[in-house]
Amino acid sequence: MGILVKNISKSYDKVTALSNISLDVKPGELFGLIGPDGAGKTTLFRILTTLLIADKGQATVAGFDVLSDYKSIRNSVGYMPGRFSLYQDLTVEENLNFFATIFGTTIAENYDLIKDIYVQIEPFKNRRAGKLSGGMKQKLALSCALIHKPKVLFLDEPTTGVDPVSRKEFWEMLKRLRQKGITILVSTPYMDEAALCDRIALIQGGKILEIDIPKAIVGHFPKPLYNISASNMYSLITSLTHYEHTYSVFPFGEFVHYTDKREAMNVEEIKSYLVQQGLTNIHIERTQPTIEDTFMELAK
């Protein structure tokens, strides 16, 4: 069972959180909702998990309507919110038993679903949840979201604030869960994680910018892209911002990502211009766009 969203809108005190959002997550798909803080990701998750009511629009989750079938949805989905929300004064094992009991099951009954995750936190089963590391809290929260064998799994920015190793392990776990037929909707502000999804939706300001497979979205970038570096990053950005042929410029690690208004960019002309601005050690090379580049282009 998948997720179907049609023209969902939601506002708070005259601030629009979502504006006519529509998307279709296929059964068994790992779907990413990609966007910065404040884009509307959490609001959409809360509507789909029946914690909020939309101002308008329709949505179904696992075949159930978010309004009329909210009880069925709550029994059919797993939800891992962005903020760690388990009982910090209970141990790892006590948290798991508590959530299993709520859904009328046991750890043993659905152990096969969580065993790849649980074996990593089992050595800490008698430790209070509040004393776990960020990565271990993440694994415990995912185990609790899966303990009742949900049809659809909602993960709201699950890797925010987690170290790179734990982030990698988490996404490997998601791939294994997808193989078990669970539909997964995951939100993240990290553009590099978008490439790990089957399909993604780019969201900004409560609006969907584009929905497609990651490779296709990157392929939609409209212009040749260049890495430019120089002796002073701030002066480089300032100089390129005021260059008459600049189409876009923004920092990207140790480089500036630059596109030109002209169809054929003149590299030597730009170098000469930057030298005139007092810059040295200038390096310009063609590079491949990323999902972040496409997002920045669409959000302009």
Backbone as CSV, one residue per row, in Angstrom:
resi,resn,N_x,N_y,N_z,CA_x,CA_y,CA_z,C_x,C_y,C_z
1,MET,0.834,-1.189,0.000,0.000,0.000,0.000,0.876,1.247,0.000
2,GLY,0.500,2.232,-0.803,1.299,3.437,-0.921,0.622,4.646,-0.301
3,ILE,0.981,5.809,-0.814,0.475,7.084,-0.309,0.009,7.918,-1.494
4,LEU,-1.165,8.500,-1.370,-1.683,9.369,-2.423,-2.107,10.697,-1.799
5,VAL,-1.532,11.783,-2.295,-1.819,13.124,-1.775,-2.324,13.988,-2.923
6,LYS,-3.471,14.637,-2.737,-4.054,15.486,-3.774,-4.388,16.865,-3.215
7,ASN,-3.660,17.863,-3.694,-3.962,19.286,-3.422,-4.098,19.608,-1.935
8,ILE,-3.168,19.098,-1.144,-3.183,19.365,0.294,-2.621,20.766,0.567
9,SER,-3.347,21.537,1.372,-2.884,22.860,1.798,-3.073,22.988,3.299
10,LYS,-2.161,23.755,3.929,-2.248,23.989,5.359,-1.573,25.311,5.702
11,SER,-2.246,26.112,6.524,-1.694,27.405,6.953,-1.762,27.521,8.467
12,TYR,-0.810,28.291,9.013,-0.791,28.608,10.441,-0.748,30.125,10.594
13,ASP,-1.764,30.703,11.177,-1.761,32.156,11.433,-1.329,32.955,10.203
14,LYS,-1.974,32.692,9.096,-1.741,33.382,7.828,-0.407,33.029,7.148
15,VAL,0.350,32.103,7.759,1.589,31.621,7.134,1.293,30.294,6.441
16,THR,1.550,30.225,5.141,1.255,29.015,4.371,2.359,27.992,4.566
17,ALA,2.009,26.845,5.152,2.979,25.768,5.356,3.009,24.828,4.165
18,LEU,1.834,24.570,3.579,1.721,23.716,2.391,0.748,24.352,1.423
19,SER,1.069,24.307,0.135,0.219,24.924,-0.874,-0.019,23.958,-2.032
20,ASN,-1.200,23.341,-2.047,-1.617,22.449,-3.139,-0.580,21.358,-3.424
21,ILE,-0.202,20.636,-2.376,0.764,19.552,-2.504,0.092,18.305,-3.068
22,SER,0.687,17.744,-4.101,0.210,16.479,-4.666,1.403,15.574,-4.930
23,LEU,1.287,14.319,-4.520,2.319,13.331,-4.832,1.741,11.933,-4.671
24,ASP,2.429,10.978,-5.266,1.971,9.595,-5.260,3.176,8.707,-4.956
25,VAL,3.166,8.083,-3.788,4.247,7.171,-3.398,3.781,5.753,-3.659
26,LYS,4.517,5.043,-4.477,4.116,3.691,-4.874,4.364,2.686,-3.754
27,PRO,3.582,1.608,-3.718,3.803,0.572,-2.703,5.228,0.023,-2.790
28,GLY,5.889,-0.091,-1.643,7.236,-0.640,-1.599,8.327,0.313,-2.032
29,GLU,7.985,1.587,-2.250,8.949,2.566,-2.734,9.641,3.274,-1.568
30,LEU,10.906,3.618,-1.768,11.646,4.470,-0.851,11.638,5.868,-1.457
31,PHE,10.781,6.726,-0.923,10.515,8.038,-1.497,11.073,9.114,-0.577
32,GLY,11.818,10.055,-1.150,12.425,11.111,-0.359,11.747,12.454,-0.555
33,LEU,11.482,13.142,0.547,10.964,14.515,0.518,12.140,15.409,0.909
34,ILE,12.673,16.135,-0.082,13.944,16.839,0.088,13.716,18.340,0.131
35,GLY,14.185,18.976,1.210,14.037,20.420,1.308,14.615,20.944,2.606
36,PRO,14.848,22.239,2.697,15.445,22.834,3.893,14.447,22.936,5.038
37,ASP,14.923,23.359,6.198,14.032,23.607,7.332,12.988,24.652,6.949
38,GLY,11.745,24.407,7.359,10.674,25.344,7.048,10.034,25.145,5.696
39,ALA,10.425,24.081,4.981,9.877,23.851,3.641,8.465,23.271,3.680
40,GLY,8.071,22.667,4.817,6.740,22.066,4.926,6.761,20.560,5.107
41,LYS,7.942,19.985,5.242,8.059,18.528,5.329,7.337,17.957,6.556
42,THR,7.608,18.528,7.714,7.016,18.003,8.945,5.502,18.183,8.958
43,THR,5.015,19.303,8.448,3.563,19.521,8.383,2.897,18.445,7.546
44,LEU,3.484,18.111,6.403,2.922,17.061,5.557,2.933,15.711,6.276
45,PHE,4.015,15.408,6.969,4.097,14.146,7.708,3.005,14.069,8.778
46,ARG,2.786,15.173,9.473,1.779,15.174,10.538,0.370,15.005,9.980
47,ILE,0.126,15.540,8.808,-1.187,15.343,8.173,-1.359,13.884,7.756
48,LEU,-0.321,13.303,7.174,-0.414,11.928,6.681,-0.467,10.903,7.807
49,THR,0.040,11.267,8.987,-0.025,10.355,10.131,-1.186,10.705,11.067
50,THR,-2.104,11.546,10.593,-3.367,11.919,11.246,-3.163,12.746,12.519
51,LEU,-2.031,13.425,12.650,-1.795,14.288,13.804,-2.260,15.720,13.545
52,LEU,-2.469,16.057,12.270,-2.973,17.366,11.866,-4.060,17.168,10.818
53,ILE,-4.949,18.134,10.709,-5.968,18.100,9.662,-5.652,19.206,8.663
54,ALA,-5.605,18.858,7.388,-5.322,19.841,6.344,-6.480,20.815,6.190
55,ASP,-6.170,22.006,5.708,-7.219,22.994,5.434,-8.053,22.577,4.232
56,LYS,-7.394,21.966,3.262,-8.108,21.433,2.101,-7.276,20.342,1.450
57,GLY,-7.911,19.582,0.569,-7.231,18.500,-0.121,-7.596,17.145,0.448
58,GLN,-7.074,16.098,-0.196,-7.354,14.720,0.196,-6.061,13.928,0.248
59,ALA,-6.048,12.892,1.073,-4.878,12.024,1.152,-5.289,10.652,1.652
60,THR,-4.650,9.631,1.117,-4.835,8.270,1.607,-3.467,7.670,1.906
61,VAL,-3.422,6.855,2.937,-2.195,6.157,3.338,-2.541,4.682,3.497
62,ALA,-1.845,3.835,2.769,-2.118,2.392,2.784,-3.570,2.100,2.425
63,GLY,-4.145,2.953,1.576,-5.516,2.765,1.134,-6.572,3.361,2.049
64,PHE,-6.153,3.968,3.165,-7.082,4.545,4.140,-7.092,6.067,4.043
65,ASP,-8.272,6.660,4.169,-8.411,8.107,4.135,-7.934,8.714,5.455
66,VAL,-7.176,9.820,5.367,-6.576,10.393,6.577,-7.613,10.978,7.539
67,LEU,-8.822,11.250,7.060,-9.871,11.773,7.932,-10.799,10.677,8.435
68,SER,-11.429,9.960,7.539,-12.442,8.983,7.941,-11.850,7.685,8.479
69,ASP,-10.614,7.373,8.087,-10.010,6.094,8.499,-8.782,6.295,9.383
70,TYR,-8.783,7.365,10.181,-7.567,7.701,10.933,-7.139,6.592,11.897
71,LYS,-8.098,5.866,12.477,-7.733,4.788,13.397,-7.003,3.661,12.667
72,SER,-7.455,3.350,11.461,-6.802,2.302,10.666,-5.397,2.726,10.263
73,ILE,-5.235,4.012,9.942,-3.911,4.517,9.577,-2.957,4.406,10.755
74,ARG,-3.408,4.770,11.939,-2.530,4.730,13.113,-2.085,3.312,13.447
75,ASN,-2.874,2.323,13.063,-2.491,0.931,13.280,-1.635,0.375,12.144
76,SER,-1.569,1.120,11.029,-0.908,0.605,9.831,0.419,1.276,9.508
77,VAL,0.744,2.361,10.220,1.962,3.094,9.896,2.917,3.135,11.084
78,GLY,4.198,3.349,10.759,5.204,3.638,11.766,5.679,5.058,11.541
79,TYR,5.884,5.797,12.640,6.256,7.207,12.515,7.441,7.504,13.419
80,MET,8.515,7.989,12.818,9.698,8.400,13.567,9.855,9.902,13.383
81,PRO,9.434,10.695,14.371,9.518,12.159,14.232,10.953,12.651,14.262
82,GLY,11.127,13.902,13.853,12.471,14.459,13.782,13.142,14.564,15.136
83,ARG,12.383,14.859,16.171,12.948,14.962,17.524,12.763,13.637,18.251
84,PHE,13.809,13.160,18.936,13.731,11.911,19.691,12.608,12.009,20.710
85,SER,11.617,11.125,20.605,10.397,11.273,21.397,10.060,10.029,22.213
86,LEU,11.004,9.127,22.389,10.753,7.966,23.231,10.906,8.351,24.699
87,TYR,10.590,7.403,25.574,10.659,7.663,27.009,12.103,7.536,27.480
88,GLN,12.707,8.683,27.798,14.130,8.704,28.086,14.475,8.071,29.426
89,ASP,13.501,7.961,30.327,13.767,7.352,31.621,13.533,5.839,31.611
90,LEU,13.038,5.310,30.473,12.903,3.859,30.320,14.125,3.314,29.607
91,THR,14.416,2.047,29.826,15.547,1.427,29.142,15.181,1.124,27.694
92,VAL,16.174,0.706,26.940,15.959,0.317,25.545,14.891,-0.766,25.463
93,GLU,15.052,-1.811,26.258,14.115,-2.930,26.213,12.725,-2.528,26.700
94,GLU,12.663,-1.674,27.711,11.366,-1.232,28.220,10.614,-0.402,27.189
95,ASN,11.321,0.447,26.449,10.684,1.207,25.376,10.114,0.285,24.312
96,LEU,10.893,-0.696,23.895,10.427,-1.624,22.859,9.208,-2.415,23.334
97,ASN,9.260,-2.902,24.560,8.124,-3.648,25.095,6.886,-2.776,25.227
98,PHE,7.077,-1.520,25.609,5.955,-0.599,25.758,5.234,-0.399,24.429
99,PHE,6.001,-0.097,23.361,5.368,0.161,22.062,4.798,-1.116,21.455
100,ALA,5.424,-2.245,21.701,4.867,-3.509,21.222,3.522,-3.778,21.901
101,THR,3.441,-3.517,23.207,2.200,-3.759,23.956,1.066,-2.866,23.465
102,ILE,1.387,-1.593,23.163,0.372,-0.662,22.660,-0.298,-1.215,21.405
103,PHE,0.496,-1.848,20.541,-0.046,-2.375,19.277,-0.456,-3.837,19.381
104,GLY,-0.490,-4.362,20.584,-0.969,-5.726,20.784,-0.060,-6.793,20.230
105,THR,1.238,-6.560,20.290,2.183,-7.543,19.788,3.328,-7.690,20.792
106,THR,4.360,-8.407,20.394,5.532,-8.592,21.244,6.798,-8.406,20.417
107,ILE,7.908,-8.200,21.096,9.187,-8.089,20.383,9.461,-9.379,19.619
108,ALA,9.188,-10.503,20.248,9.481,-11.796,19.624,8.667,-12.019,18.349
109,GLU,7.413,-11.545,18.358,6.529,-11.791,17.213,7.042,-11.155,15.932
110,ASN,7.603,-9.954,16.036,8.092,-9.247,14.845,9.616,-9.061,14.866
111,TYR,10.286,-9.940,15.596,11.732,-9.797,15.749,12.454,-9.859,14.410
112,ASP,11.939,-10.664,13.494,12.594,-10.813,12.190,12.702,-9.484,11.454
113,LEU,11.732,-8.588,11.681,11.725,-7.300,10.988,12.772,-6.345,11.546
114,ILE,13.029,-6.449,12.862,13.937,-5.480,13.487,15.293,-6.079,13.873
115,LYS,15.515,-7.335,13.583,16.715,-7.991,14.124,18.016,-7.357,13.637
116,ASP,18.050,-6.904,12.356,19.274,-6.281,11.836,19.607,-4.990,12.577
117,ILE,18.572,-4.335,13.098,18.776,-3.101,13.854,18.999,-3.422,15.325
118,TYR,18.203,-4.349,15.843,18.224,-4.620,17.280,19.546,-5.216,17.751
119,VAL,20.189,-6.016,16.904,21.458,-6.620,17.315,22.509,-5.552,17.626
120,GLN,22.340,-4.352,17.041,23.291,-3.268,17.292,23.019,-2.536,18.599
121,ILE,21.776,-2.579,19.065,21.443,-1.892,20.322,21.224,-2.868,21.477
122,GLU,21.178,-4.172,21.192,20.939,-5.163,22.245,21.962,-5.096,23.379
123,PRO,23.259,-4.841,23.086,24.224,-4.727,24.201,23.876,-3.615,25.186
124,PHE,23.022,-2.678,24.753,22.643,-1.555,25.613,21.191,-1.661,26.071
125,LYS,20.616,-2.871,26.030,19.179,-3.023,26.272,18.765,-2.589,27.670
126,ASN,19.684,-2.592,28.623,19.346,-2.184,29.990,19.747,-0.736,30.288
127,ARG,20.203,-0.021,29.255,20.568,1.389,29.428,19.349,2.268,29.172
128,ARG,19.207,3.333,29.955,18.086,4.253,29.737,18.256,4.957,28.389
129,ALA,17.135,5.156,27.717,17.169,5.718,26.358,17.825,7.095,26.340
130,GLY,17.626,7.882,27.385,18.198,9.221,27.433,19.711,9.228,27.516
131,LYS,20.308,8.096,27.856,21.763,7.996,27.987,22.430,7.419,26.738
132,LEU,21.650,7.140,25.699,22.202,6.580,24.465,22.855,7.668,23.621
133,SER,23.775,7.268,22.740,24.350,8.195,21.768,23.304,8.530,20.714
134,GLY,23.594,9.551,19.900,22.644,9.950,18.859,22.320,8.826,17.897
135,GLY,23.341,8.089,17.480,23.128,6.987,16.544,22.306,5.860,17.145
136,MET,22.541,5.553,18.427,21.790,4.495,19.093,20.346,4.920,19.344
137,LYS,20.126,6.197,19.680,18.752,6.690,19.822,17.994,6.528,18.513
138,GLN,18.674,6.810,17.422,18.086,6.689,16.091,17.663,5.243,15.814
139,LYS,18.519,4.296,16.146,18.219,2.882,15.906,17.088,2.395,16.796
140,LEU,17.063,2.883,18.043,15.974,2.504,18.948,14.650,3.069,18.454
141,ALA,14.650,4.331,18.021,13.414,4.945,17.524,12.895,4.208,16.291
142,LEU,13.792,3.794,15.418,13.378,3.053,14.227,12.809,1.688,14.618
143,SER,13.429,1.029,15.582,12.921,-0.269,16.039,11.517,-0.134,16.614
144,CYS,11.289,0.924,17.404,9.956,1.138,17.980,8.913,1.462,16.913
145,ALA,9.335,2.147,15.854,8.417,2.472,14.751,8.065,1.245,13.924
146,LEU,8.913,0.212,14.009,8.708,-0.997,13.202,8.117,-2.162,13.981
147,ILE,8.029,-2.026,15.302,7.733,-3.171,16.159,6.386,-3.809,15.852
148,HIS,5.450,-3.056,15.255,4.122,-3.606,14.962,3.984,-3.977,13.477
149,LYS,5.095,-4.015,12.763,5.134,-4.407,11.348,4.226,-3.517,10.486
150,PRO,4.549,-2.227,10.390,3.696,-1.298,9.637,3.767,-1.514,8.129
151,LYS,2.730,-1.083,7.448,2.718,-1.143,5.989,3.473,0.040,5.388
152,VAL,3.405,1.192,6.090,4.050,2.422,5.625,4.880,2.992,6.773
153,LEU,6.088,3.444,6.450,6.989,3.988,7.461,7.299,5.443,7.133
154,PHE,7.036,6.332,8.104,7.321,7.758,7.944,8.536,8.118,8.800
155,LEU,9.553,8.676,8.159,10.785,9.052,8.859,11.059,10.526,8.597
156,ASP,10.865,11.354,9.615,11.004,12.800,9.460,12.406,13.240,9.886
157,GLU,13.241,13.548,8.901,14.628,13.969,9.118,15.338,13.054,10.117
158,PRO,15.392,11.747,9.829,15.922,10.790,10.806,17.420,10.896,11.044
159,THR,18.172,11.508,10.128,19.627,11.541,10.281,20.160,12.919,10.655
160,THR,19.278,13.861,10.965,19.729,15.201,11.357,20.500,15.132,12.672
161,GLY,21.706,15.671,12.679,22.528,15.694,13.880,23.228,14.394,14.198
162,VAL,23.179,13.436,13.279,23.810,12.132,13.490,25.139,12.081,12.742
163,ASP,26.122,11.384,13.295,27.443,11.337,12.686,27.399,10.615,11.337
164,PRO,28.382,10.874,10.457,28.378,10.305,9.099,28.309,8.783,9.046
165,VAL,28.977,8.104,9.982,28.959,6.637,9.983,27.555,6.127,10.284
166,SER,26.910,6.728,11.288,25.550,6.316,11.637,24.564,6.646,10.518
167,ARG,24.795,7.775,9.832,23.947,8.121,8.684,24.025,7.044,7.619
168,LYS,25.232,6.594,7.319,25.417,5.558,6.292,24.749,4.256,6.712
169,GLU,24.940,3.866,7.974,24.325,2.635,8.467,22.803,2.722,8.410
170,PHE,22.270,3.901,8.722,20.821,4.076,8.728,20.247,3.860,7.333
171,TRP,20.874,4.433,6.310,20.367,4.281,4.954,20.514,2.848,4.446
172,GLU,21.514,2.145,4.911,21.637,0.724,4.560,20.488,-0.072,5.172
173,MET,20.082,0.307,6.393,18.932,-0.341,7.026,17.653,-0.070,6.246
174,LEU,17.495,1.149,5.751,16.291,1.485,4.984,16.205,0.660,3.698
175,LYS,17.332,0.441,3.064,17.335,-0.367,1.836,16.887,-1.790,2.125
176,ARG,17.314,-2.320,3.272,16.897,-3.675,3.637,15.407,-3.720,3.968
177,LEU,14.900,-2.667,4.611,13.468,-2.619,4.925,12.623,-2.534,3.659
178,ARG,13.111,-1.790,2.680,12.390,-1.681,1.411,12.250,-3.053,0.762
179,GLN,13.266,-3.884,0.894,13.217,-5.233,0.319,12.166,-6.108,0.988
180,LYS,11.731,-5.702,2.167,10.683,-6.445,2.873,9.284,-5.970,2.477
181,GLY,9.219,-5.014,1.529,7.936,-4.565,1.007,7.303,-3.404,1.748
182,ILE,8.040,-2.787,2.676,7.495,-1.646,3.410,7.642,-0.377,2.568
183,THR,6.576,0.390,2.455,6.627,1.684,1.782,7.258,2.697,2.737
184,ILE,8.263,3.432,2.260,8.991,4.347,3.137,8.961,5.756,2.564
185,LEU,8.498,6.704,3.385,8.572,8.126,3.045,9.516,8.775,4.040
186,VAL,10.633,9.288,3.542,11.655,9.869,4.403,11.904,11.312,3.994
187,SER,12.004,12.196,4.978,12.327,13.593,4.675,13.743,13.886,5.141
188,THR,14.421,14.776,4.439,15.786,15.131,4.811,16.158,16.490,4.207
189,PRO,16.979,17.277,4.921,17.514,18.497,4.338,18.834,18.250,3.616
190,TYR,19.348,16.993,3.720,20.643,16.669,3.134,20.473,16.233,1.677
191,MET,20.977,17.058,0.776,20.812,16.772,-0.653,21.527,15.493,-1.084
192,ASP,22.635,15.147,-0.411,23.374,13.944,-0.810,22.575,12.676,-0.527
193,GLU,21.627,12.737,0.422,20.808,11.566,0.722,19.724,11.341,-0.321
194,ALA,19.427,12.367,-1.103,18.392,12.246,-2.131,18.726,11.155,-3.135
195,ALA,20.009,11.016,-3.454,20.427,10.028,-4.452,20.197,8.597,-3.983
196,LEU,19.929,8.400,-2.693,19.727,7.065,-2.141,18.267,6.622,-2.232
197,CYS,17.388,7.507,-2.688,15.956,7.200,-2.792,15.595,6.706,-4.190
198,ASP,14.477,5.982,-4.291,13.968,5.557,-5.599,13.477,6.765,-6.384
199,ARG,12.674,7.600,-5.728,12.225,8.872,-6.312,12.256,9.929,-5.227
200,ILE,12.280,11.180,-5.647,12.302,12.273,-4.683,11.356,13.383,-5.121
201,ALA,10.913,14.151,-4.133,10.183,15.386,-4.386,10.982,16.513,-3.749
202,LEU,11.325,17.517,-4.524,11.994,18.706,-3.998,10.920,19.675,-3.525
203,ILE,11.024,20.134,-2.281,10.003,20.996,-1.707,10.643,22.236,-1.110
204,GLN,10.009,23.381,-1.339,10.493,24.655,-0.814,9.301,25.576,-0.629
205,GLY,9.230,26.241,0.505,8.146,27.180,0.759,6.759,26.568,0.668
206,GLY,6.646,25.287,1.032,5.353,24.619,1.008,4.883,24.182,-0.363
207,LYS,5.760,24.262,-1.377,5.395,23.874,-2.737,6.359,22.820,-3.278
208,ILE,5.821,21.887,-4.046,6.644,20.885,-4.715,7.270,21.523,-5.947
209,LEU,8.598,21.482,-6.026,9.307,22.042,-7.173,9.407,21.034,-8.309
210,GLU,9.651,19.775,-7.958,9.778,18.741,-8.985,9.741,17.369,-8.327
211,ILE,9.214,16.381,-9.047,9.195,14.988,-8.583,9.740,14.110,-9.703
212,ASP,10.732,13.290,-9.380,11.304,12.387,-10.388,12.351,11.507,-9.712
213,ILE,12.958,10.616,-10.496,14.084,9.860,-9.967,15.275,10.809,-9.854
214,PRO,16.182,10.585,-8.912,17.295,11.519,-8.717,18.105,11.801,-9.978
215,LYS,18.400,10.782,-10.762,19.204,10.966,-11.973,18.520,11.892,-12.963
216,ALA,17.202,11.762,-13.099,16.463,12.605,-14.039,16.430,14.049,-13.568
217,ILE,16.297,14.256,-12.261,16.267,15.624,-11.732,17.596,16.321,-11.979
218,VAL,18.694,15.620,-11.769,20.016,16.193,-12.061,20.139,16.502,-13.548
219,GLY,19.572,15.623,-14.367,19.648,15.816,-15.812,18.870,17.014,-16.315
220,HIS,17.990,17.568,-15.480,17.195,18.729,-15.880,17.925,20.052,-15.662
221,PHE,19.136,19.998,-15.089,19.873,21.248,-14.867,20.141,21.900,-16.224
222,PRO,19.785,23.177,-16.388,19.676,23.750,-17.732,20.960,24.273,-18.379
223,LYS,22.048,24.442,-17.606,23.217,25.122,-18.152,24.507,24.389,-17.799
224,PRO,25.579,24.632,-18.555,26.890,24.113,-18.178,27.298,24.686,-16.818
225,LEU,27.864,23.844,-15.969,28.215,24.244,-14.611,29.727,24.190,-14.429
226,TYR,30.267,25.183,-13.723,31.719,25.278,-13.541,32.083,25.418,-12.065
227,ASN,33.176,24.725,-11.689,33.822,24.966,-10.405,34.827,26.093,-10.577
228,ILE,34.750,27.093,-9.713,35.735,28.178,-9.739,36.290,28.344,-8.331
229,SER,37.610,28.407,-8.221,38.260,28.684,-6.942,39.292,29.781,-7.148
230,ALA,39.627,30.463,-6.058,40.608,31.553,-6.103,41.173,31.763,-4.714
231,SER,42.030,32.745,-4.589,42.752,32.977,-3.337,41.856,33.438,-2.197
232,ASN,40.743,34.093,-2.519,39.858,34.620,-1.490,38.406,34.322,-1.876
233,MET,37.773,33.432,-1.091,36.419,32.986,-1.436,35.411,34.143,-1.403
234,TYR,35.482,34.977,-0.375,34.513,36.073,-0.266,34.639,37.028,-1.458
235,SER,35.877,37.399,-1.800,36.089,38.310,-2.936,35.667,37.657,-4.241
236,LEU,35.880,36.332,-4.340,35.492,35.602,-5.551,33.973,35.656,-5.743
237,ILE,33.218,35.372,-4.681,31.757,35.397,-4.767,31.264,36.803,-5.092
238,THR,31.838,37.794,-4.423,31.437,39.186,-4.660,31.715,39.605,-6.098
239,SER,32.906,39.253,-6.598,33.290,39.633,-7.965,32.391,38.973,-8.993
240,LEU,32.113,37.670,-8.807,31.273,36.965,-9.768,29.820,37.439,-9.700
241,THR,29.376,37.807,-8.519,28.009,38.314,-8.374,27.808,39.584,-9.203
242,HIS,28.853,40.393,-9.324,28.759,41.653,-10.057,29.237,41.539,-11.505
243,TYR,29.623,40.337,-11.920,30.073,40.127,-13.296,28.866,40.170,-14.235
244,GLU,28.954,40.885,-15.317,27.787,41.143,-16.177,27.203,39.893,-16.820
245,HIS,28.018,38.844,-16.978,27.529,37.634,-17.655,27.106,36.532,-16.680
246,THR,27.136,36.797,-15.373,26.789,35.777,-14.376,25.294,35.471,-14.404
247,TYR,24.982,34.171,-14.464,23.598,33.716,-14.335,23.332,33.275,-12.894
248,SER,24.232,32.482,-12.327,24.091,32.072,-10.936,25.460,31.794,-10.343
249,VAL,25.568,32.025,-9.045,26.813,31.755,-8.331,26.481,31.480,-6.868
250,PHE,26.987,30.345,-6.342,26.829,30.091,-4.913,27.949,29.179,-4.432
251,PRO,28.363,29.306,-3.163,29.475,28.513,-2.628,29.136,27.036,-2.574
252,PHE,30.115,26.219,-2.869,29.930,24.773,-2.857,31.244,24.156,-2.361
253,GLY,31.360,24.027,-1.047,32.606,23.515,-0.476,33.752,24.487,-0.710
254,GLU,34.849,23.987,-1.269,36.018,24.831,-1.525,35.894,25.593,-2.842
255,PHE,34.827,25.365,-3.572,34.619,26.008,-4.869,33.402,26.936,-4.837
256,VAL,33.253,27.690,-5.908,32.026,28.385,-6.227,31.427,27.678,-7.434
257,HIS,30.132,27.376,-7.388,29.456,26.821,-8.553,28.894,27.987,-9.369
258,TYR,29.289,28.004,-10.636,28.997,29.168,-11.483,28.339,28.738,-12.787
259,THR,27.300,29.491,-13.191,26.740,29.342,-14.536,26.701,30.715,-15.200
260,ASP,26.792,30.687,-16.514,26.920,31.906,-17.305,25.656,32.144,-18.127
261,LYS,25.336,33.405,-18.378,24.167,33.727,-19.200,24.365,33.317,-20.655
262,ARG,25.615,33.306,-21.088,25.916,33.014,-22.495,25.902,31.505,-22.754
263,GLU,25.560,31.125,-23.965,25.572,29.711,-24.319,26.996,29.153,-24.311
264,ALA,27.950,29.953,-24.778,29.357,29.535,-24.784,30.136,30.447,-23.839
265,MET,30.504,29.922,-22.667,31.220,30.724,-21.689,32.685,30.890,-22.100
266,ASN,33.207,32.072,-21.924,34.604,32.367,-22.251,35.436,32.308,-20.966
267,VAL,36.124,31.175,-20.765,36.877,30.946,-19.535,37.985,31.980,-19.356
268,GLU,38.740,32.257,-20.426,39.853,33.192,-20.317,39.370,34.612,-19.995
269,GLU,38.199,34.950,-20.508,37.650,36.276,-20.226,37.310,36.412,-18.744
270,ILE,36.735,35.336,-18.159,36.396,35.371,-16.735,37.662,35.437,-15.887
271,LYS,38.671,34.653,-16.273,39.943,34.695,-15.537,40.523,36.109,-15.548
272,SER,40.503,36.725,-16.724,41.034,38.081,-16.859,40.255,39.052,-15.976
273,TYR,38.938,38.891,-15.941,38.096,39.754,-15.111,38.435,39.579,-13.629
274,LEU,38.624,38.337,-13.198,38.911,38.073,-11.793,40.298,38.583,-11.390
275,VAL,41.252,38.496,-12.315,42.588,39.046,-12.053,42.485,40.553,-11.845
276,GLN,41.663,41.190,-12.657,41.469,42.642,-12.529,40.855,43.007,-11.171
277,GLN,40.137,42.051,-10.568,39.526,42.287,-9.261,40.494,41.987,-8.119
278,GLY,41.741,41.639,-8.488,42.770,41.407,-7.484,42.878,39.981,-6.990
279,LEU,42.210,39.040,-7.653,42.248,37.634,-7.231,43.424,36.897,-7.863
280,THR,43.933,35.906,-7.143,45.032,35.081,-7.648,44.682,33.607,-7.472
281,ASN,45.547,32.720,-7.977,45.328,31.262,-7.885,43.951,30.868,-8.402
282,ILE,43.585,31.412,-9.533,42.260,31.177,-10.114,42.248,29.851,-10.867
283,HIS,41.242,29.042,-10.553,41.106,27.743,-11.231,39.653,27.581,-11.671
284,ILE,39.443,27.251,-12.934,38.093,27.070,-13.490,38.029,25.738,-14.217
285,GLU,37.030,24.919,-13.906,36.869,23.642,-14.602,35.381,23.287,-14.697
286,ARG,35.042,22.588,-15.728,33.661,22.122,-15.916,33.365,21.025,-14.902
287,THR,32.174,21.017,-14.353,31.785,19.990,-13.393,30.363,19.527,-13.651
288,GLN,29.997,18.404,-13.027,28.654,17.860,-13.191,27.723,18.405,-12.107
289,PRO,26.512,18.781,-12.464,25.565,19.290,-11.467,25.139,18.202,-10.484
290,THR,24.717,18.623,-9.321,24.196,17.732,-8.297,22.716,18.056,-8.072
291,ILE,22.069,17.272,-7.227,20.681,17.566,-6.881,20.585,18.926,-6.192
292,GLU,21.594,19.269,-5.403,21.602,20.573,-4.746,21.628,21.711,-5.765
293,ASP,22.412,21.537,-6.842,22.451,22.559,-7.897,21.073,22.715,-8.538
294,THR,20.436,21.588,-8.816,19.106,21.634,-9.426,18.105,22.276,-8.483
295,PHE,18.198,21.943,-7.204,17.301,22.543,-6.219,17.464,24.062,-6.184
296,MET,18.717,24.521,-6.162,18.976,25.962,-6.124,18.440,26.655,-7.376
297,GLU,18.534,25.982,-8.497,18.034,26.543,-9.744,16.508,26.642,-9.725
298,LEU,15.850,25.574,-9.259,14.390,25.564,-9.231,13.828,26.540,-8.193
299,ALA,14.594,26.753,-7.117,14.109,27.602,-6.029,14.364,29.093,-6.275
300,LYS,15.026,29.432,-7.371,15.339,30.837,-7.650,14.059,31.682,-7.839
